[in-house]
Amino acid sequence: PNLLIRSRTMATTRIGTEDPRMSKIVIHNGIVYISGQTDGTTTDIKNQTANVLKKVDDLLAQANTDKSKLLTSSIWLKDISRDFKD
């Protein structure tokens, strides 16, 4: 039998490559990936959370998207019994 195989080019776009070891944002095949975000400006979990979420919003905006289109997200806490009380 004759098989028709179509080749599709999948473009990859990298944004935020000031550090040559990584990209802050990678867009591949229409899916946006962002690097892990942390906040070292405060020890208060509420402020850290707000600062990290602001960074995420800013990165997603650079990729022309927003949190309403998230497929998945992971949040890591150093000490859940201490940090998740509020």
DOBAKOL-820516 format. One record per residue: residue number from 1; chain; x, y, z of N, C-alpha, C, CB in turn. Coordinates in Angstrom, 3 decimals, padded with zeros to 6 digits. Glycine has a CB too. Example, Ala and Ser with C-alpha at 12.3 -4.5 7.8 and 13.67 -1.06 7.14 Angstrom:
+-----+---+----------+----------+----------+----------+----------+----------+----------+----------+----------+----------+----------+----------+
|   k | c |      n_x |      n_y |      n_z |     ca_x |     ca_y |     ca_z |      c_x |      c_y |      c_z |     cb_x |     cb_y |     cb_z |
+-----+---+----------+----------+----------+----------+----------+----------+----------+----------+----------+----------+----------+----------+
|   1 | A |  013.190 | -005.690 |  007.800 |  012.300 | -004.500 |  007.800 |  013.200 | -003.300 |  007.800 |  011.308 | -004.473 |  009.046 |
|   2 | A |  012.850 | -002.250 |  007.080 |  013.670 | -001.060 |  007.140 |  012.900 |  000.030 |  007.870 |  014.084 | -000.598 |  005.725 |
+-----+---+----------+----------+----------+----------+----------+----------+----------+----------+----------+----------+----------+----------+
***
This chain:
+-----+---+----------+----------+----------+----------+----------+----------+----------+----------+----------+----------+----------+----------+
|   k | c |      n_x |      n_y |      n_z |     ca_x |     ca_y |     ca_z |      c_x |      c_y |      c_z |     cb_x |     cb_y |     cb_z |
+-----+---+----------+----------+----------+----------+----------+----------+----------+----------+----------+----------+----------+----------+
|   1 | A |  000.822 | -001.197 |  000.000 |  000.000 |  000.000 |  000.000 |  000.861 |  001.254 |  000.000 | -000.933 |  000.002 |  001.202 |
|   2 | A |  000.355 |  002.283 | -000.606 |  001.035 |  003.577 | -000.617 |  000.653 |  004.361 |  000.641 |  000.675 |  004.385 | -001.902 |
|   3 | A |  001.648 |  004.847 |  001.330 |  001.414 |  005.638 |  002.533 |  001.814 |  007.071 |  002.275 |  002.188 |  005.067 |  003.735 |
|   4 | A |  000.979 |  007.973 |  002.691 |  001.278 |  009.388 |  002.568 |  001.728 |  009.892 |  003.931 |  000.043 |  010.188 |  002.044 |
|   5 | A |  002.946 |  010.345 |  004.005 |  003.483 |  010.871 |  005.254 |  003.697 |  012.361 |  005.064 |  004.815 |  010.150 |  005.664 |
|   6 | A |  003.057 |  013.119 |  005.917 |  003.201 |  014.568 |  005.851 |  004.173 |  015.020 |  006.929 |  001.830 |  015.276 |  006.012 |
|   7 | A |  005.118 |  015.801 |  006.521 |  006.074 |  016.346 |  007.464 |  005.581 |  017.705 |  007.928 |  007.483 |  016.451 |  006.835 |
|   8 | A |  005.593 |  017.911 |  009.217 |  005.157 |  019.181 |  009.769 |  006.310 |  019.790 |  010.550 |  003.904 |  019.004 |  010.668 |
|   9 | A |  006.640 |  021.004 |  010.221 |  007.698 |  021.704 |  010.922 |  007.139 |  022.278 |  012.210 |  008.311 |  022.813 |  010.042 |
|  10 | A |  007.793 |  021.976 |  013.304 |  007.375 |  022.497 |  014.600 |  008.374 |  023.559 |  015.031 |  007.269 |  021.358 |  015.664 |
|  11 | A |  007.908 |  024.772 |  015.040 |  008.781 |  025.887 |  015.390 |  008.944 |  025.994 |  016.898 |  008.231 |  027.196 |  014.824 |
|  12 | A |  010.128 |  026.375 |  017.301 |  010.419 |  026.634 |  018.707 |  010.913 |  028.070 |  018.826 |  011.476 |  025.620 |  019.271 |
|  13 | A |  010.291 |  028.823 |  019.716 |  010.693 |  030.202 |  019.969 |  011.186 |  030.290 |  021.403 |  009.516 |  031.199 |  019.714 |
|  14 | A |  012.310 |  030.954 |  021.581 |  012.873 |  031.138 |  022.919 |  012.873 |  032.629 |  023.252 |  014.320 |  030.545 |  023.009 |
|  15 | A |  012.401 |  032.954 |  024.448 |  012.334 |  034.344 |  024.913 |  013.036 |  034.415 |  026.266 |  010.840 |  034.852 |  025.016 |
|  16 | A |  013.741 |  035.512 |  026.483 |  014.440 |  035.674 |  027.763 |  015.694 |  034.838 |  027.820 |  013.530 |  035.307 |  028.918 |
|  17 | A |  016.560 |  035.033 |  026.857 |  017.776 |  034.223 |  026.761 |  019.018 |  035.014 |  027.179 |  017.949 |  033.700 |  025.334 |
|  18 | A |  018.841 |  035.977 |  028.077 |  019.995 |  036.760 |  028.521 |  021.061 |  035.859 |  029.143 |  019.557 |  037.834 |  029.529 |
|  19 | A |  020.617 |  034.845 |  029.865 |  021.512 |  033.840 |  030.425 |  021.607 |  032.720 |  029.386 |  020.996 |  033.303 |  031.833 |
|  20 | A |  022.767 |  032.505 |  028.793 |  022.873 |  031.530 |  027.699 |  022.597 |  030.081 |  028.111 |  024.240 |  031.609 |  027.099 |
|  21 | A |  022.502 |  029.829 |  029.414 |  022.254 |  028.465 |  029.869 |  020.781 |  028.084 |  029.820 |  022.769 |  028.294 |  031.271 |
|  22 | A |  019.900 |  029.065 |  029.675 |  018.475 |  028.751 |  029.714 |  017.649 |  029.822 |  029.024 |  018.009 |  028.584 |  031.149 |
|  23 | A |  016.391 |  029.503 |  028.804 |  015.413 |  030.458 |  028.305 |  014.342 |  030.608 |  029.373 |  014.798 |  029.998 |  026.935 |
|  24 | A |  013.898 |  031.821 |  029.607 |  012.821 |  032.029 |  030.573 |  011.502 |  031.499 |  030.026 |  012.691 |  033.520 |  030.925 |
|  25 | A |  011.343 |  031.598 |  028.700 |  010.119 |  031.153 |  028.038 |  010.500 |  030.365 |  026.795 |  009.198 |  032.360 |  027.672 |
|  26 | A |  009.854 |  029.225 |  026.607 |  009.999 |  028.461 |  025.370 |  008.593 |  028.200 |  024.839 |  010.793 |  027.109 |  025.603 |
|  27 | A |  008.388 |  028.521 |  023.581 |  007.113 |  028.233 |  022.927 |  007.396 |  027.185 |  021.870 |  006.459 |  029.528 |  022.302 |
|  28 | A |  006.770 |  026.039 |  022.011 |  006.976 |  024.931 |  021.070 |  005.622 |  024.372 |  020.664 |  007.869 |  023.814 |  021.695 |
|  29 | A |  005.393 |  024.361 |  019.376 |  004.154 |  023.813 |  018.828 |  002.923 |  024.440 |  019.494 |  004.129 |  022.288 |  019.003 |
|  30 | A |  003.002 |  025.744 |  019.771 |  001.872 |  026.468 |  020.336 |  001.713 |  026.338 |  021.835 |  000.641 |  026.014 |  019.695 |
|  31 | A |  002.613 |  025.616 |  022.498 |  002.546 |  025.442 |  023.952 |  003.657 |  026.277 |  024.583 |  002.678 |  023.926 |  024.358 |
|  32 | A |  003.298 |  027.038 |  025.611 |  004.249 |  027.916 |  026.295 |  004.752 |  027.224 |  027.554 |  003.596 |  029.286 |  026.643 |
|  33 | A |  006.055 |  027.187 |  027.688 |  006.712 |  026.649 |  028.886 |  007.489 |  027.789 |  029.521 |  007.659 |  025.428 |  028.543 |
|  34 | A |  007.396 |  027.928 |  030.843 |  008.203 |  028.946 |  031.522 |  009.089 |  028.263 |  032.557 |  007.300 |  030.028 |  032.194 |
|  35 | A |  010.205 |  028.903 |  032.819 |  011.137 |  028.349 |  033.796 |  010.579 |  028.519 |  035.203 |  012.521 |  029.026 |  033.678 |
|  36 | A |  011.140 |  027.777 |  036.147 |  010.704 |  027.861 |  037.532 |  010.940 |  029.248 |  038.103 |  011.421 |  026.825 |  038.374 |
|  37 | A |  010.024 |  029.721 |  038.895 |  010.108 |  031.063 |  039.457 |  010.222 |  030.983 |  040.978 |  008.878 |  031.906 |  039.046 |
|  38 | A |  011.075 |  031.818 |  041.522 |  011.242 |  031.903 |  042.965 |  011.269 |  033.374 |  043.363 |  012.540 |  031.173 |  043.429 |
|  39 | A |  011.169 |  033.608 |  044.656 |  011.274 |  034.973 |  045.158 |  012.177 |  034.975 |  046.378 |  009.877 |  035.559 |  045.502 |
|  40 | A |  013.222 |  035.765 |  046.329 |  014.141 |  035.857 |  047.444 |  014.113 |  037.216 |  048.113 |  015.526 |  035.553 |  046.986 |
|  41 | A |  013.058 |  037.998 |  047.831 |  013.013 |  039.357 |  048.371 |  012.358 |  039.436 |  049.739 |  012.284 |  040.256 |  047.420 |
|  42 | A |  011.670 |  038.361 |  050.147 |  010.973 |  038.365 |  051.433 |  010.904 |  036.947 |  051.980 |  009.551 |  038.962 |  051.292 |
|  43 | A |  010.735 |  036.806 |  053.264 |  010.579 |  035.470 |  053.850 |  009.113 |  035.154 |  054.129 |  011.392 |  035.358 |  055.143 |
|  44 | A |  008.236 |  036.116 |  053.943 |  006.806 |  035.941 |  054.170 |  006.176 |  035.202 |  052.988 |  006.116 |  037.309 |  054.386 |
|  45 | A |  005.511 |  034.080 |  053.251 |  004.971 |  033.237 |  052.186 |  003.920 |  033.962 |  051.346 |  004.372 |  031.979 |  052.779 |
|  46 | A |  003.121 |  034.822 |  051.963 |  002.102 |  035.556 |  051.197 |  002.748 |  036.495 |  050.186 |  001.187 |  036.353 |  052.142 |
|  47 | A |  003.767 |  037.226 |  050.614 |  004.459 |  038.132 |  049.693 |  005.250 |  037.364 |  048.641 |  005.392 |  039.062 |  050.466 |
|  48 | A |  005.884 |  036.258 |  049.040 |  006.597 |  035.437 |  048.065 |  005.636 |  034.940 |  046.989 |  007.289 |  034.247 |  048.759 |
|  49 | A |  004.468 |  034.468 |  047.420 |  003.472 |  033.960 |  046.477 |  003.030 |  035.062 |  045.522 |  002.256 |  033.387 |  047.229 |
|  50 | A |  002.717 |  036.232 |  046.060 |  002.292 |  037.358 |  045.221 |  003.384 |  037.735 |  044.221 |  001.931 |  038.575 |  046.095 |
|  51 | A |  004.635 |  037.774 |  044.676 |  005.745 |  038.137 |  043.792 |  005.956 |  037.109 |  042.687 |  007.023 |  038.292 |  044.597 |
|  52 | A |  005.868 |  035.824 |  043.037 |  006.050 |  034.769 |  042.036 |  004.906 |  034.791 |  041.027 |  006.138 |  033.383 |  042.714 |
|  53 | A |  003.680 |  034.956 |  041.501 |  002.542 |  035.005 |  040.577 |  002.638 |  036.207 |  039.641 |  001.223 |  035.055 |  041.358 |
|  54 | A |  003.168 |  037.317 |  040.115 |  003.398 |  038.490 |  039.256 |  004.428 |  038.154 |  038.183 |  003.874 |  039.709 |  040.098 |
|  55 | A |  005.504 |  037.467 |  038.571 |  006.510 |  037.049 |  037.585 |  005.887 |  036.142 |  036.531 |  007.683 |  036.326 |  038.277 |
|  56 | A |  005.062 |  035.200 |  036.967 |  004.397 |  034.285 |  036.037 |  003.505 |  035.073 |  035.080 |  003.563 |  033.226 |  036.808 |
|  57 | A |  002.722 |  036.005 |  035.609 |  001.871 |  036.837 |  034.759 |  002.697 |  037.591 |  033.719 |  001.071 |  037.828 |  035.613 |
|  58 | A |  003.813 |  038.166 |  034.147 |  004.674 |  038.924 |  033.236 |  005.255 |  038.033 |  032.143 |  005.805 |  039.596 |  034.013 |
|  59 | A |  005.725 |  036.851 |  032.514 |  006.284 |  035.933 |  031.517 |  005.220 |  035.475 |  030.527 |  006.914 |  034.718 |  032.204 |
|  60 | A |  004.052 |  035.130 |  031.027 |  002.982 |  034.698 |  030.136 |  002.559 |  035.826 |  029.193 |  001.778 |  034.211 |  030.951 |
|  61 | A |  002.540 |  037.053 |  029.694 |  002.206 |  038.197 |  028.836 |  003.225 |  038.346 |  027.708 |  002.141 |  039.497 |  029.667 |
|  62 | A |  004.498 |  038.112 |  028.012 |  005.528 |  038.174 |  026.966 |  005.283 |  037.137 |  025.879 |  006.917 |  037.967 |  027.572 |
|  63 | A |  004.633 |  036.035 |  026.253 |  004.329 |  034.970 |  025.294 |  002.919 |  035.132 |  024.710 |  004.465 |  033.592 |  025.969 |
|  64 | A |  002.287 |  036.273 |  024.978 |  000.936 |  036.569 |  024.481 | -000.112 |  035.575 |  024.967 |  000.938 |  036.587 |  022.972 |
|  65 | A | -000.044 |  035.229 |  026.240 | -001.040 |  034.346 |  026.828 | -001.253 |  034.753 |  028.282 | -000.604 |  032.853 |  026.722 |
|  66 | A | -002.038 |  033.981 |  029.031 | -002.275 |  034.292 |  030.440 | -002.628 |  033.012 |  031.195 | -003.406 |  035.347 |  030.591 |
|  67 | A | -002.814 |  033.134 |  032.522 | -003.057 |  031.965 |  033.372 | -004.370 |  031.249 |  033.056 | -003.055 |  032.382 |  034.820 |
|  68 | A | -005.287 |  031.891 |  032.377 | -006.565 |  031.238 |  032.070 | -006.387 |  030.062 |  031.111 | -007.541 |  032.249 |  031.470 |
|  69 | A | -005.228 |  029.984 |  030.476 | -004.965 |  028.916 |  029.504 | -003.964 |  027.883 |  030.020 | -004.451 |  029.514 |  028.209 |
|  70 | A | -003.689 |  027.886 |  031.323 | -002.726 |  026.940 |  031.896 | -003.192 |  025.497 |  031.735 | -002.497 |  027.248 |  033.374 |
|  71 | A | -002.267 |  024.633 |  031.391 | -002.523 |  023.197 |  031.358 | -002.143 |  022.555 |  032.683 | -001.753 |  022.539 |  030.209 |
|  72 | A | -001.043 |  023.031 |  033.260 | -000.560 |  022.470 |  034.517 |  000.315 |  023.501 |  035.225 |  000.228 |  021.153 |  034.273 |
|  73 | A |  000.438 |  023.315 |  036.517 |  001.288 |  024.183 |  037.320 |  001.724 |  023.401 |  038.553 |  000.545 |  025.505 |  037.718 |
|  74 | A |  002.931 |  023.660 |  039.017 |  003.428 |  023.019 |  040.243 |  003.892 |  024.097 |  041.202 |  004.587 |  022.018 |  039.936 |
|  75 | A |  003.536 |  023.923 |  042.454 |  003.967 |  024.855 |  043.493 |  004.720 |  024.048 |  044.543 |  002.746 |  025.628 |  044.126 |
|  76 | A |  005.928 |  024.485 |  044.846 |  006.770 |  023.780 |  045.808 |  006.935 |  024.649 |  047.038 |  008.153 |  023.421 |  045.196 |
|  77 | A |  006.633 |  024.097 |  048.186 |  006.814 |  024.786 |  049.457 |  007.921 |  024.091 |  050.243 |  005.488 |  024.814 |  050.272 |
|  78 | A |  008.760 |  024.885 |  050.867 |  009.859 |  024.320 |  051.649 |  009.341 |  023.571 |  052.866 |  010.823 |  025.419 |  052.086 |
|  79 | A |  008.361 |  024.155 |  053.538 |  007.823 |  023.553 |  054.758 |  006.304 |  023.739 |  054.741 |  008.465 |  024.195 |  056.052 |
|  80 | A |  005.576 |  022.751 |  054.239 |  004.138 |  022.910 |  054.048 |  003.402 |  023.114 |  055.361 |  003.574 |  021.708 |  053.332 |
|  81 | A |  003.856 |  022.493 |  056.443 |  003.162 |  022.667 |  057.727 |  003.335 |  024.094 |  058.254 |  003.689 |  021.653 |  058.765 |
|  82 | A |  004.420 |  024.733 |  057.910 |  004.649 |  026.115 |  058.335 |  004.067 |  027.104 |  057.337 |  006.144 |  026.377 |  058.516 |
|  83 | A |  004.310 |  026.860 |  056.048 |  003.981 |  027.835 |  055.017 |  002.527 |  027.820 |  054.570 |  004.844 |  027.609 |  053.846 |
|  84 | A |  001.795 |  026.757 |  054.829 |  000.435 |  026.640 |  054.310 | -000.626 |  026.890 |  055.377 |  000.232 |  025.273 |  053.709 |
|  85 | A | -000.218 |  027.424 |  056.502 | -001.180 |  027.696 |  057.585 | -002.194 |  028.752 |  057.182 | -000.448 |  028.145 |  058.848 |
|  86 | A | -001.751 |  029.763 |  056.434 | -002.646 |  030.850 |  056.041 | -003.368 |  030.444 |  054.806 | -001.889 |  032.167 |  055.816 |
+-----+---+----------+----------+----------+----------+----------+----------+----------+----------+----------+----------+----------+----------+
***
